[in-house]
Amino acid sequence: MKGFIFDLDGVIVDTARYHFLAWKKLAEELGVDFTVEDNERLKGVSRARSLEIILELGDIRATEAEKQVWMRQKNDDYLEYVSRMDQKEVLPGVLSTLRFLKENKGKIALGSASKNARLILEKTNILPLFDAVVDGNDVSKAKPDPEVFALAAQQIGVNAADCVVFEDSVAGIQAANAAGMASIGIGDAGILQEADMVYPDFIHIDAESLLKKIR
């Protein structure tokens, strides 16, 4: 049976909007005009790199100590949103897909840059559906580096070539491809052109038909 690796933000839950609100608040405090378009560059990358992008937008130079303070500030604001999450935050079609894969003996892992991934899975009550969780606390290289997916495959005991990755970002698709895994884009096919398959969301995925395609 295949291994199935899921990104978190924008795939399982829509915490992307919480990240945007927290980064926008920080950016405004730094005097940086931060737009929805700018936020696209932050998808799938680490917290440290996200801050660097915002600083580049404002042509701001900062010490390492200042960066650490700002990253903690952003994370505190983000966690305030996360603390109010429950299972209703899980995106439509995701739960039924996870349960179907589990019932068919699929190995399921999370591969996310988020350092709060486990907390979010606990808040939404879906942590028991995962055989492994690899997040930003476990890796040193951000997507498009394949480290997070390679480690996830290792933890569920499945060869990379037998893994399928669900991703909503270009960097994530590139990471899956670099890892030698099948990549399924969730979102805009025009943006996720490097994915093996693209679906607008999980409502449009028939898990049984998908398994047949993968096999």
VOTORBA-472522 format. One record per residue (C-alpha): residue in three letters; x, y, z. Coordinates in steps of 0.2 Angstrom, whole numbers, plus 5000, padded with zeros to 4 digits. Each point is the difference from the previous one (the first is absolute). Example, Ala and Ser with C-alpha at 12.3 -4.5 7.8 and 13.67 -1.06 7.14 Angstrom:
2
  code     X     Y     Z
   ALA  5062  4978  5039
   SER  5006  5017  4997
***
This chain:
215
  code     X     Y     Z
   MET  5000  5000  5000
   LYS  5006  5018  4997
   GLY  5005  5013  5012
   PHE  4990  5016  5000
   ILE  5008  5016  5006
   PHE  4989  5016  5003
   ASP  5006  5018  5002
   LEU  4990  5009  5013
   ASP  4996  5018  4996
   GLY  4989  5002  4985
   VAL  4998  4981  4998
   ILE  4992  4993  5017
   VAL  4996  5016  5008
   ASP  4999  5018  4994
   THR  5012  5008  5013
   ALA  5008  5009  4985
   ARG  4988  5014  5004
   TYR  5006  5001  5018
   HIS  5018  5000  4994
   PHE  4996  5014  4989
   LEU  4991  5011  5013
   ALA  5014  4997  5012
   TRP  5014  5004  4987
   LYS  4990  5015  4994
   LYS  4998  5007  5018
   LEU  5019  4999  5002
   ALA  5004  5007  4983
   GLU  4989  5015  5004
   GLU  5009  5003  5016
   LEU  5016  5000  4991
   GLY  4993  5012  4987
   VAL  4999  4987  4986
   ASP  4985  5000  4988
   PHE  4997  4981  5000
   THR  4987  4994  4987
   VAL  4991  4983  4996
   GLU  5011  4999  4985
   ASP  5016  5002  5011
   ASN  4993  4987  5011
   GLU  5001  4987  4986
   ARG  5019  5000  5001
   LEU  4998  4995  5018
   LYS  4991  4984  4997
   GLY  5009  4984  5003
   VAL  5016  5009  5007
   SER  5007  5001  5018
   ARG  4996  5013  5013
   ALA  5017  5007  4999
   ARG  5000  5001  4981
   SER  4982  5008  5000
   LEU  5007  5014  5011
   GLU  5015  5003  4989
   ILE  4988  5002  4985
   ILE  4990  5013  5010
   LEU  5016  5009  5005
   GLU  5005  5000  4982
   LEU  4984  5008  4994
   GLY  5003  5014  5012
   ASP  5018  5001  4997
   ILE  5003  4998  5019
   ARG  5016  4994  5008
   ALA  4999  4991  5017
   THR  5011  4992  5013
   GLU  4997  4981  5003
   ALA  4993  5005  5017
   GLU  4987  5011  4992
   LYS  4995  4987  4988
   GLN  4998  4987  5015
   VAL  4989  5013  5009
   TRP  4989  5003  4984
   MET  4998  4981  4996
   ARG  4994  4997  5018
   GLN  4988  5015  4999
   LYS  4993  4993  4984
   ASN  4998  4982  5007
   ASP  4992  5007  5016
   ASP  4987  5009  4989
   TYR  4998  4984  4989
   LEU  4997  4989  5015
   GLU  4987  5011  5006
   TYR  4990  4996  4985
   VAL  5005  4981  5001
   SER  4994  4999  5018
   ARG  4982  5002  4994
   MET  5000  4986  4987
   ASP  4990  4985  5000
   GLN  4995  4986  4987
   LYS  4989  5012  4991
   GLU  5016  5007  4993
   VAL  5005  4985  4991
   LEU  4997  5003  4981
   PRO  4986  4992  4991
   GLY  5003  4982  4994
   VAL  5017  4998  5010
   LEU  4993  4990  5014
   SER  4991  4987  4988
   THR  5016  4999  4990
   LEU  5011  4996  5016
   ARG  4987  4988  5006
   PHE  4999  4991  4984
   LEU  5019  4998  4998
   LYS  5001  4994  5018
   GLU  4987  4987  4997
   ASN  5010  4994  4985
   LYS  5016  4998  5010
   GLY  5008  5015  4993
   LYS  5014  5008  5011
   ILE  4997  5018  5003
   ALA  5012  5013  5005
   LEU  5001  5019  5001
   GLY  5014  5010  4992
   SER  4998  5018  5005
   ALA  5012  5015  5002
   SER  4988  5005  5015
   LYS  5008  4999  5017
   ASN  4982  5000  5007
   ALA  4994  4985  4990
   ARG  4998  4987  5014
   LEU  4990  5013  5010
   ILE  4988  5004  4985
   LEU  4997  4981  4997
   GLU  4996  4998  5019
   LYS  4988  5015  4999
   THR  4991  4993  4985
   ASN  5000  4983  5008
   ILE  5008  4991  4985
   LEU  5017  4996  5007
   PRO  4995  4981  5003
   LEU  4998  4998  4981
   PHE  5019  5004  4997
   ASP  5013  4987  5001
   ALA  5014  5013  5001
   VAL  5001  5019  5001
   VAL  5015  5009  4993
   ASP  5000  5019  5003
   GLY  5011  5015  5001
   ASN  5007  4994  5016
   ASP  5008  4984  4992
   VAL  5008  5007  4984
   SER  5013  5013  4997
   LYS  4997  5003  4981
   ALA  4984  5009  4993
   LYS  4991  4994  4985
   PRO  5004  4999  4985
   ASP  5013  4989  5009
   PRO  4993  4983  5001
   GLU  5006  4997  5018
   VAL  4983  5001  5009
   PHE  4992  4987  4988
   ALA  5015  4988  5000
   LEU  4999  5000  5019
   ALA  4981  4997  5000
   ALA  5003  4985  4988
   GLN  5013  4993  5011
   GLN  4989  5001  5015
   ILE  4986  4991  4992
   GLY  5012  4987  4993
   VAL  4995  5003  4982
   ASN  5012  5002  4985
   ALA  5000  5018  4992
   ALA  4994  4993  4984
   ASP  4985  4992  5008
   CYS  4994  5017  5008
   VAL  4987  5012  4995
   VAL  5001  5018  5006
   PHE  4985  5012  5001
   GLU  5006  5018  4999
   ASP  4993  5018  4996
   SER  5016  5009  4997
   VAL  5013  5001  4986
   ALA  5014  4997  5012
   GLY  4991  4985  5007
   ILE  4997  4992  4983
   GLN  5018  5003  4996
   ALA  5006  4992  5016
   ALA  4989  4985  4997
   ASN  5007  4998  4982
   ALA  5017  5002  5006
   ALA  4997  4986  5013
   GLY  4995  4988  4986
   MET  4982  5000  5006
   ALA  4983  5002  4990
   SER  4994  5017  5003
   ILE  4981  5005  5001
   GLY  4997  5019  4999
   ILE  4985  5007  5010
   GLY  4995  5016  4993
   ASP  5003  5010  4983
   ALA  5006  4989  4986
   GLY  5007  5015  4992
   ILE  5012  5003  5015
   LEU  5003  4982  5004
   GLN  5006  4995  4983
   GLU  5014  4989  5006
   ALA  4988  4988  5009
   ASP  4996  4983  4993
   MET  4982  5003  5003
   VAL  4990  5015  5006
   TYR  4983  5001  5009
   PRO  4992  5017  5005
   ASP  4996  4992  5017
   PHE  4996  4983  5009
   ILE  4982  5001  4995
   HIS  5005  4997  4983
   ILE  5010  4985  5005
   ASP  4992  4983  4999
   ALA  5013  4990  5011
   GLU  4995  4983  4993
   SER  5003  5006  4982
   LEU  5016  5009  5006
   LEU  5007  4984  5007
   LYS  4997  4991  4984
   LYS  5009  5014  4990
   ILE  5015  4999  5012
   ARG  5001  4981  4999
***
